[in-house]
């Protein structure tokens, strides 16, 4: 798998920016965590499962989830990754509704929420992929918050 890392290392370093140096030694004690976190990022956005939904839609979902989670720097990172999908895209609208619901009221989700994604044309594989992305962005938000606290940053 090709790795699109930044000049500082991985996406977490990129989002942490200047604060990355403060936690670099800590992160280097767990190289597998760094490697696999980046690997999941790459797989979700650039792997074969992303083709069914489309990278632009996945990026839009990641931006929305990061914004809903109060992580504007992470949202800005995702926003730089692709073009904005068409506003009148019914699949994107369904994905964004689902992402908002998962992000703000996960305990209220029901089978009808999954059925709505299927009705929008998503395959079971697509539904799993977008669900993984939503969970992963929330993981990134928590990871960045913890690292920022350790390193003294704001994200």
N, C-alpha and C positions, 0 to 999 in steps of 0.2 A: 504494500500500500504506500503510495507516495504521501509524504508528509509536508503539508504547507505550513511550516512554522514561520514565525516572524524572526526578525534579526535578534531578538532577545531569547527566543526559544519556542515556546508554545503559546496557545491562545490565552492561557491564564496569565502568563508573563506579559503578554501584549496588553491585556485589559488592566492589569495592575500598574502598568507603565513604570514610573519612577519608583513606586513602592515595591516592585518585583525584587529589587536588589536586597531589600530588608528581609525577605523571606526565602531568598534563593538557597541558602545553606540548609534551611529546614526542608524545603522541597527536594533537595538533592539527596536527602536521607531516605527518600521513598521513590526511587527512579521508576519503579514499575507503575506507581500511581500516576506519575506525570505522563509516562508513555501511554498508558491505557486510557487516561482521560483524553489525551490528544487523539488517540486512535478512535475512540467513540465519536468524538467531534467530527473527524474525517469521514467515518463510516456513515454517520447520519446525514451529512450534507453532500457527500460525494460518492457514496457507495451505490451499488446496484439497486438497493431498495429505494433510494431517493428518486429514481427515474419515474416511478409511477405517479408520484405526487408532483414532482418538479422542484428543482432546487430553489427557484424564486419563491414558490409558495412556502417551502420549508423555512427559508430565511425570514419571510414575513411572519410566520408563526413564532420563530425564535425571537424576533424583535418584540412582538406583542407580549410574549411570556415574560421576557426580561423587563419590559416596561411595567407590566402588571405586578411584578415582584419587586419593583422599586430599585432596579439596577440599571440606571441610565447609561453608564459607561459600557456595560455588556450589551445593552440594546444598540448603542451606537456602533459597537464593533460589528454586530450582526448586520446592521443597516449598510455597512460598507461592502458587504459580500456579494451583493447582487442587485439586479434591477427590481423595481417595484412591479409586482404583477398587476394586471388590469383590474381596475376597481369593480368592474361588473362581473367578475369571475365568481360564479356560484360555488365552486369547489373551495376557493379561498375563503369565501364568506362562511361556509360551513366549518372549515378548519379553524378560523379565528373565533367563531362562536364556541366551538368545542374547547379550544385552548383557554379562552376566558373562563368557561365553566369549570374546567379542571383546575385552573389556577385560583379561582375565587370561591368555589363551592364544591370541592371534590366529594364530600360526603353525600351530596345530593344527586350525584350521577346515577343514571338508570340505564337500562337496556335501550331505551328510546334514544339516548344520546349517541350510542354506537350506531343504532339504526339510521339516525339522521345522517351520519357520515357515509354509510353505505348507500343511502338514497341519493346522496350527492355524487355518487359514482366511484367512491373509494373502495378498493378491494380490502379483504381482511389484512393482507400484508401491508397495505398503505396505512390502515388504521393502527396497526401495531407500530409502524415506523413513526407516525406522527405522535403517538402516545409516548414512545421512547424519547423523542425529541423534547416534548414538553417536560417529561421527568428529568431529562439530562440538563436542560436549561435551568431548572430549579436547583439541581445539584450544583451547577456552576455558580449560581447566585449564592448558595450557602458556602461553597468553597471560597469564593472571592470575599465574602463577608468575614469569614474566619481568618483568612490570610491577611486581610486588611487590618483587622483588629490586632493581630500579632505584629504586623509591620507598621502599624500606626497610620494607615491610609483611611480613605473615606468610603470606598465602594463596598 
